[in-house]
Amino acid sequence: MKFSLFSVLVFSAFFWGCTTEKKSDATIEVSFSKEVANEAKDGRLLLMFSNNDEKEPRFQINAGLNGQIIFGIDVENMQPEEAKVFDAEVFGFPYASMAEIPSGEYQVQALLHVYESFDLSTGHTVKLPMDNGEGQQWNRSPGNLYSEPFKVTITENGLKDVQVIMDQKIPPIEEPEDTEWIKHIKIKSEKLSEFWGRDMYLGAHVLLPKGFDEHPEARYPLMIFHGHFPDDFGGFRTVPPDPGLEPDYSERFGVKGYNIMQQQEAHDFYKRWNEPDFPRFLIIEIQHPTPYYDDSYAVNSASQGPYGDAITYELIPHIEKQFRGIGEGWARFLYGGSTGGWEALAVQVKYPDEYNGCFAACPDPIDFRAYCLTNIYDDKNAYYYEGAHKKFEVPGHRDYLGHVDISVKDYNHLELVLGTKSRSGQQWDIWEATYSPQGDDGYPVRLWDKMSGDIDHGVAEYWKENYDLRYILERDWDKLGKKLRGKIHIYCGDMDNYYLNNAVYLMEDFLEQTTDPYYEGEVLYGDRAEHCWNGDLELPNHISRLRYNSMYVPKIMKRIAESAPQGADLTSWRYQ
């Protein structure tokens, strides 16, 4: 009986293994036509599948539960009409192999994210996607080639004899036009051009104060709103909401008619901006996309170049000169959320004399002992918590009740499909492109192995010494403390979706024990507030996030009153 039962078990295991074997025949050929491009191309070639036609597949790629399927390969010198083969060996997300895609009907689409060559001042030549006015969005970057979606059927035998021809090119984007209130600035940066080996530009959208033309004697303080790439100045609208606007539904906030609320808040800000007692400021939103991301993180970087110096010493003085800014550190203030929150704090720390206060909401990790849920100094792996007999995936995203829907590995594996060598244009790769040393090949050195998650602690030490803001403050408080007293303000929800509050706790622990001097700022938390809570203790986040340009003004005015130097101009810009 024992022998017979064993035989049955062995046969069953063999039969089950055969019936669940991966599809062996999964191949697709991808090319681009001569009509859309008649010269060779470098870039990242992406192949996408979607089991619905609600949108094109390229607009349905994300790491969430509803994200669709994508595979990617690097191509160099790809010729017109040359076929590149995607087969079962090509890495993808959420399926590692095309052979794992379940049987069924799919929309298929290909896209070539075009790279250009940069001869860096470091002596390296790198191939990267140039921003083309869209803010580093691979699925809509002008000049990228793509195919129209069409339907394919994957059977239990796989998929073969399918050809995808990219015969479309994404068109250029029109630049915004100046208005009475909003002006658009673009300057060539000498510092960045030298680093990148070609002309590189910085831009900004400038909101002028009421009475700018009528008061040529006035010199204005400057408010700098940091954040992701802005295509124009946001949240300012001279007219009421569009009549008859059909209310939409915001999945993120669970609110109906959020589009109407956004327009109303923008118009309300216009009205506040014109009130007699509202202080007259210049407000700018900076455009500083890089070949790695939609913005540079506003600091100097080994792989991205001297963006911190370029913004602080080239762009901002240019704007202040053209639009009559006061042009002194006591009259400049930084604010923003998420990426912009990190930038506001980092710029204040890196350039303590050039700015007089930062208001950092939901900042990206400001202490790398809490790099979201990873301690990059002590942990061995970023993807798993490991015990003696099991391991568990590190969460990457939650809601305010703690429900997890994405892991850190998910985010990173999708990025690996979108681009090797930190070229995905996504969140984890830009942290690497900003914080890491430059490798021998000219690209950023990986903090961890993108496939396995194993951490390189030598790279982590480089991050610590150069970009761990809590560590830098603690290390250099004897030099920075007096320059930063009263300038640091940090706000974060205690249920931030990306666990960013954990690093804020660690920063607060340090700031509260500072002496000689005590930091004299503030750190506040929103109860059960998600990303990106910004310090408003009364209004819900979906409203307060629309009020960045006015909500910190009382704190800024208080700061000016307490810290402006003797003889500073406190009157020319206070007209009614």
C-alpha positions in Angstrom: 0.0 0.0 0.0 2.8 2.4 0.8 4.5 1.7 -2.5 1.3 2.1 -4.5 0.3 5.4 -2.8 3.8 6.8 -3.4 3.5 5.9 -7.1 0.2 7.7 -7.4 1.6 10.8 -5.7 4.6 10.8 -8.0 2.5 10.4 -11.1 0.1 13.1 -9.9 2.9 15.6 -9.3 4.3 14.8 -12.8 0.9 15.2 -14.5 0.2 18.5 -12.6 3.6 19.9 -13.5 3.0 19.1 -17.2 -0.4 20.7 -17.3 0.8 24.0 -15.6 3.9 24.3 -17.7 4.6 27.8 -19.0 3.6 28.6 -22.6 6.6 27.9 -24.7 5.7 29.9 -27.7 5.3 33.6 -26.9 7.0 35.9 -29.4 6.1 39.3 -30.9 8.1 41.3 -33.4 8.2 45.1 -33.0 9.5 47.7 -35.5 8.9 51.3 -36.6 8.1 52.5 -40.0 10.2 54.7 -42.3 7.3 57.2 -42.5 7.5 58.0 -38.8 11.3 58.0 -38.5 14.0 57.5 -41.2 17.0 57.4 -38.9 18.3 54.9 -36.3 17.0 55.3 -32.7 18.3 54.5 -29.2 15.9 54.0 -26.3 13.7 51.7 -24.3 11.3 49.6 -26.3 8.1 48.8 -24.5 5.5 46.3 -25.3 2.2 46.5 -23.5 -1.0 44.4 -23.1 -4.3 45.4 -21.6 -7.4 43.2 -21.1 -9.7 46.2 -21.6 -10.0 49.0 -24.1 -11.0 51.8 -21.7 -7.7 53.6 -22.5 -4.7 52.9 -24.6 -2.4 50.4 -22.8 0.3 53.0 -22.5 -2.0 55.0 -20.2 -2.9 52.0 -18.0 0.6 51.1 -16.8 1.1 51.4 -13.0 2.1 49.3 -10.0 -1.4 49.1 -8.5 -4.0 46.3 -8.5 -5.6 47.6 -11.8 -2.3 48.1 -13.6 -1.8 46.4 -16.9 1.0 44.4 -18.4 4.4 45.7 -19.8 7.7 44.3 -21.0 10.8 46.3 -22.0 14.2 46.0 -23.7 17.0 48.5 -24.4 17.7 49.1 -28.1 20.7 50.9 -29.6 20.9 52.0 -33.2 17.5 50.4 -34.0 17.0 50.9 -37.8 13.7 51.7 -39.5 11.7 48.5 -40.2 14.2 46.5 -38.2 12.3 43.9 -36.1 13.1 43.5 -32.4 11.8 40.3 -30.8 10.0 40.0 -27.5 9.9 36.5 -26.3 9.5 34.6 -23.0 13.0 35.6 -21.8 12.2 39.4 -21.7 11.4 40.7 -18.2 8.0 42.2 -17.5 5.6 43.4 -14.9 3.4 42.2 -13.3 4.2 38.9 -15.1 8.0 38.3 -15.3 7.6 36.5 -18.6 5.2 36.7 -21.6 4.7 33.0 -21.1 2.9 33.7 -17.9 0.2 35.9 -19.3 -3.2 34.1 -18.9 -5.1 33.1 -22.0 -7.6 35.6 -23.3 -8.1 38.7 -25.5 -5.8 41.7 -25.1 -5.1 45.1 -26.6 -1.4 45.2 -27.6 0.7 48.3 -28.1 4.3 49.2 -28.5 6.2 52.4 -27.7 9.8 53.5 -28.1 11.0 55.9 -25.4 13.7 57.7 -27.3 17.1 58.3 -25.8 19.7 60.9 -26.7 23.5 60.9 -26.1 25.0 63.3 -23.6 28.8 63.9 -23.4 29.1 64.8 -19.7 31.8 67.0 -18.3 32.9 64.0 -16.2 34.1 62.3 -19.4 31.3 59.8 -19.6 28.8 59.5 -22.5 25.3 58.4 -21.3 22.1 57.8 -23.2 19.0 59.3 -21.6 15.5 60.6 -22.5 15.6 64.4 -23.0 12.6 66.1 -21.6 10.5 67.6 -24.4 8.2 69.9 -22.5 6.0 67.2 -20.9 7.9 66.7 -17.6 9.5 63.3 -18.3 6.4 61.2 -19.0 7.4 58.3 -21.1 3.9 57.6 -22.4 3.3 61.1 -23.8 6.8 62.5 -24.4 7.0 64.4 -27.8 9.1 62.5 -30.3 8.4 59.0 -28.9 7.2 56.5 -31.4 4.2 54.2 -30.8 1.6 52.0 -32.4 -2.1 52.1 -32.4 -3.6 49.4 -30.1 -5.0 46.3 -31.8 -6.5 43.0 -30.5 -4.7 39.7 -30.1 -5.7 36.4 -28.6 -3.4 34.5 -26.3 -4.2 30.8 -26.2 -3.0 27.9 -24.1 -0.3 27.5 -26.7 0.9 31.1 -26.4 1.2 33.8 -29.0 3.2 33.8 -32.2 3.4 35.4 -35.7 2.4 38.8 -34.3 4.0 42.0 -35.7 3.6 45.4 -34.1 4.6 48.4 -36.2 5.1 51.8 -34.6 3.8 54.3 -37.1 2.8 57.2 -34.9 4.9 59.9 -33.3 3.8 62.0 -30.3 3.6 65.6 -31.4 5.2 68.7 -29.8 3.6 70.4 -26.8 2.7 74.1 -27.1 4.2 76.3 -24.5 1.9 78.4 -22.3 1.3 82.0 -23.2 1.9 85.0 -20.9 -1.2 86.6 -19.3 -1.7 89.8 -17.3 -0.9 87.9 -14.1 1.3 85.0 -15.1 4.7 85.3 -16.9 6.8 82.5 -18.2 10.6 82.5 -17.9 13.2 80.3 -19.6 16.9 80.8 -19.3 20.0 78.9 -20.5 21.9 77.7 -17.4 25.7 78.0 -17.9 26.3 75.6 -15.0 24.0 72.9 -16.3 25.1 73.3 -19.9 28.7 72.8 -18.9 27.9 69.6 -17.0 25.6 68.0 -19.6 27.7 69.0 -22.6 24.9 70.8 -24.4 22.6 73.8 -23.9 20.3 73.1 -20.8 17.5 75.4 -19.6 15.6 76.3 -16.5 12.2 77.7 -16.5 9.6 79.2 -14.2 6.0 80.4 -14.1 5.8 83.7 -12.2 2.6 85.0 -10.6 2.8 88.8 -10.4 1.2 90.7 -7.4 -1.7 93.1 -7.8 -0.5 96.5 -8.8 2.8 95.4 -10.2 2.7 97.9 -13.1 1.2 100.7 -11.0 3.9 100.5 -8.4 7.4 100.6 -10.0 8.9 101.6 -6.7 8.0 98.3 -5.0 10.4 95.5 -4.4 8.8 92.1 -3.6 9.6 89.1 -1.4 9.7 85.8 -3.2 7.7 82.6 -2.5 9.1 79.5 -4.2 6.6 76.6 -4.7 8.7 73.4 -5.2 7.2 70.3 -6.7 6.7 68.1 -9.8 6.9 69.6 -13.3 4.3 72.3 -13.7 3.0 72.9 -17.2 1.7 76.3 -16.1 1.1 78.2 -12.9 -1.6 76.1 -11.1 -4.4 77.1 -8.8 -5.0 80.6 -10.1 -8.1 81.4 -12.1 -9.5 84.8 -12.9 -13.0 83.6 -13.7 -15.5 81.4 -11.7 -15.9 77.7 -12.5 -17.0 76.9 -16.0 -20.8 77.0 -16.2 -22.3 73.6 -16.8 -19.1 71.7 -15.9 -20.0 68.1 -15.4 -19.0 67.0 -11.9 -16.4 64.2 -11.9 -15.5 61.8 -9.1 -12.2 61.7 -7.3 -11.2 58.1 -6.6 -8.3 59.4 -4.5 -10.4 61.5 -2.1 -13.8 59.9 -2.5 -15.3 63.2 -3.5 -17.8 64.0 -6.2 -17.4 67.2 -8.2 -13.7 67.6 -7.4 -13.1 69.3 -10.7 -15.6 72.0 -9.8 -14.0 72.4 -6.4 -10.6 72.8 -8.0 -11.8 75.6 -10.2 -13.6 77.3 -7.4 -10.5 77.2 -5.1 -8.4 78.6 -7.9 -10.8 81.5 -8.4 -11.1 82.1 -4.6 -7.3 82.4 -4.5 -7.4 85.0 -7.3 -9.9 87.0 -5.2 -7.7 86.7 -2.1 -4.7 87.7 -4.1 -6.5 91.0 -4.9 -7.7 91.8 -1.4 -6.4 95.1 0.0 -4.7 93.6 3.0 -3.1 90.6 1.2 0.7 91.0 1.2 2.2 91.6 -2.3 4.6 88.8 -3.2 6.1 87.2 -6.3 5.3 83.5 -6.4 7.2 81.1 -8.8 6.8 77.5 -9.8 10.1 76.2 -11.2 10.5 74.0 -14.3 13.6 71.9 -13.8 13.1 68.5 -15.5 16.2 66.4 -16.0 16.9 63.5 -18.3 16.1 61.3 -15.2 12.8 62.8 -13.9 10.2 65.5 -14.0 12.4 67.6 -11.7 15.9 67.6 -10.4 15.2 67.6 -6.6 16.8 71.1 -6.6 20.2 70.0 -5.2 23.6 69.4 -6.7 24.0 65.7 -7.8 26.8 63.6 -9.1 24.7 62.2 -12.0 22.3 65.1 -12.6 24.7 68.0 -12.2 24.6 71.3 -10.2 20.8 72.0 -10.2 20.9 73.4 -6.7 23.5 76.0 -7.6 21.8 76.7 -11.0 18.4 77.4 -9.4 19.7 79.4 -6.5 22.5 81.4 -8.2 21.2 81.7 -11.8 17.4 81.3 -12.1 16.2 83.0 -8.9 18.4 86.1 -9.3 17.3 86.4 -12.9 13.7 86.4 -11.9 14.2 88.8 -9.1 16.0 91.2 -11.4 13.4 91.0 -14.1 10.4 91.3 -11.7 11.8 93.6 -9.0 12.3 91.0 -6.3 14.1 92.2 -3.1 16.9 89.7 -4.0 18.1 89.0 -0.4 17.9 85.8 1.6 15.6 87.2 4.3 12.9 87.8 1.6 12.9 84.3 0.0 10.7 81.4 1.3 10.3 77.8 0.2 7.3 75.5 0.3 5.9 72.4 -1.3 4.6 68.9 -0.7 6.0 65.4 -1.3 8.9 65.8 -3.7 8.4 69.6 -3.2 8.4 69.1 0.6 11.8 67.4 0.5 13.1 70.0 -1.9 11.9 72.9 0.3 13.7 71.4 3.4 16.8 70.3 1.5 17.3 73.6 -0.2 16.9 75.4 3.1 19.5 73.1 4.7 22.0 73.3 1.7 21.7 77.0 1.3 20.9 78.3 4.8 21.7 81.9 4.2 19.9 82.2 0.8 16.4 81.5 2.2 14.5 82.5 5.3 12.1 79.7 5.9 10.8 76.4 4.5 7.4 74.8 4.9 7.8 71.1 4.0 4.7 69.1 3.7 4.7 65.3 3.5 8.4 65.3 2.5 10.1 62.4 0.8 12.3 60.5 3.2 14.3 63.0 5.3 16.0 60.3 7.4 17.2 57.3 5.6 16.8 55.1 8.6 13.2 55.4 7.5 13.5 55.3 3.7 9.8 54.6 3.6 9.9 51.2 5.5 13.6 50.4 4.9 16.6 51.3 7.1 19.2 51.5 4.3 22.0 51.4 6.9 21.0 48.3 8.9 18.7 46.3 6.6 20.1 43.8 4.2 17.3 43.7 1.8 14.7 46.3 0.7 12.1 43.9 -0.6 11.7 41.4 2.2 11.6 41.2 6.0 13.4 37.9 6.6 13.2 35.5 9.5 14.8 32.2 10.2 12.0 30.3 8.4 10.0 32.8 6.3 10.1 36.1 4.6 7.5 38.8 4.0 7.3 41.5 1.3 7.9 45.1 2.5 4.8 47.2 1.9 5.1 50.2 -0.4 1.6 51.8 -0.3 -1.3 51.8 2.1 -4.5 53.7 2.7 -5.5 55.6 5.9 -6.7 52.3 7.5 -3.4 50.6 6.8 -4.7 48.4 3.9 -1.7 47.6 1.7 -2.0 47.2 -2.1 1.5 47.7 -3.5 4.9 46.4 -2.3 8.3 48.0 -2.6 9.3 45.2 -4.9 6.3 45.9 -7.2 7.3 49.6 -7.6 10.9 48.7 -8.3 10.3 45.8 -10.7 7.9 48.0 -12.8 10.7 50.6 -12.9 13.2 48.0 -14.1 10.9 47.2 -17.0 10.5 50.9 -17.8 14.2 51.6 -17.8 17.6 50.2 -16.8 20.4 52.3 -15.2 17.9 54.4 -13.2 16.2 55.6 -16.4 12.6 54.7 -15.7 11.7 58.3 -14.8 9.9 57.0 -11.7 10.2 57.6 -8.0 12.7 55.1 -6.7 15.0 55.7 -9.7 15.1 59.5 -9.2 16.1 59.1 -5.6 19.0 57.0 -6.9 19.8 59.4 -9.7 19.9 62.3 -7.2 21.6 60.7 -4.1 24.0 58.1 -5.5 27.6 58.5 -6.6 28.2 58.3 -10.3 29.3 54.9 -11.5 32.2 54.0 -13.9 29.7 53.9 -16.8 28.4 57.4 -16.0 25.1 56.3 -14.6 24.0 56.4 -10.9 25.3 53.5 -8.7 22.4 51.3 -7.5 21.5 51.5 -3.8 20.2 48.0 -4.1 20.0 45.3 -6.7 16.9 46.2 -8.7 15.9 42.5 -9.1 16.7 41.1 -5.7 16.6 44.1 -3.4 20.0 43.4 -1.8 21.3 46.7 -0.4 24.8 48.1 -1.1 25.8 49.6 2.2 28.7 51.5 0.7 26.3 53.4 -1.5 24.1 53.9 1.6 27.0 55.7 3.4 27.4 58.0 0.4 23.7 58.9 0.7 24.1 59.4 4.4 26.9 61.9 4.2 25.4 63.9 1.3 21.5 63.7 1.4 20.3 62.3 4.7 18.8 65.6 5.9 18.4 64.6 9.6 21.9 63.2 9.7 23.4 66.3 8.1 21.5 68.6 10.5 22.7 66.6 13.5 26.3 66.4 12.2 26.5 70.1 11.4 24.2 71.7 13.9 27.1 73.6 15.5 27.5 75.4 12.1 23.9 75.3 10.8 21.8 75.8 13.9 22.1 79.6 14.2 21.4 80.0 10.5 18.3 77.7 10.5 16.7 78.9 13.8 13.0 79.5 13.2 13.2 78.4 9.5 12.2 74.7 9.6 8.5 73.8 9.5 7.4 70.2 8.7 3.9 68.8 8.2 2.9 65.2 7.6 -0.1 62.9 8.0 0.4 60.1 10.4 -1.1 57.6 7.9 0.9 58.9 4.9 0.4 56.4 2.1 4.1 56.0 1.6 5.0 55.8 5.3 6.8 59.2 5.0 5.7 60.1 8.5 8.2 57.6 10.0 11.2 59.7 8.8 9.4 62.9 10.1 9.2 61.3 13.6 12.9 60.7 13.6 13.6 64.3 12.4 11.3 65.6 15.1 13.2 63.6 17.7 16.4 65.4 16.7 14.9 68.8 16.3 13.3 68.8 19.7 16.5 68.0 21.5 18.5 70.8 19.8 20.2 73.3 21.9 22.5 76.3 21.3 20.2 77.1 19.6 16.8 75.3 19.9 15.4 75.0 16.3 12.3 77.2 17.1 10.3 75.8 14.2 7.4 73.4 14.2 6.5 69.8 13.3 2.8 68.9 13.0 0.9 65.7 12.2 -2.5 65.1 10.7 -4.6 62.5 12.5 -5.3 59.6 10.0 -4.3 62.0 7.2 -2.9 60.5 4.1 -0.4 61.8 1.6 0.0 64.8 1.2 -1.2 66.6 4.4 0.2 70.1 4.7 -0.6 71.4 8.1 -4.2 72.5 7.9 -5.8 71.3 11.1 -9.4 72.3 10.1 -10.0 71.6 6.4 -9.8 68.1 4.8 -6.7 67.4 2.7 -8.5 67.5 -0.6 -9.2 71.2 0.0 -6.1 72.3 1.9 -3.8 70.9 -0.8 -5.4 73.5 -3.2 -4.4 76.3 -0.9 -0.6 76.0 -0.8 -0.1 79.5 -2.2 -1.9 81.3 0.6 -1.9 79.0 3.6 1.7 79.8 4.7 1.5 83.5 4.2 0.6 84.4 7.8 3.6 82.3 9.0 5.8 84.0 6.4 4.7 87.4 7.5 5.4 86.5 11.1 8.9 85.3 10.1 9.6 88.5 8.2 8.6 90.6 11.2 10.9 88.6 13.5 13.9 88.3 11.3 14.2 91.0 8.7 17.5 92.9 9.0 17.8 96.5 10.2 16.9 98.8 7.3 15.1 96.1 5.3 12.4 97.2 2.9 9.2 96.3 4.7 6.9 98.9 3.2 7.2 99.3 -0.6 5.4 96.0 -1.2 2.6 96.5 1.4 0.5 98.9 -0.7 -3.2 98.3 -1.0 
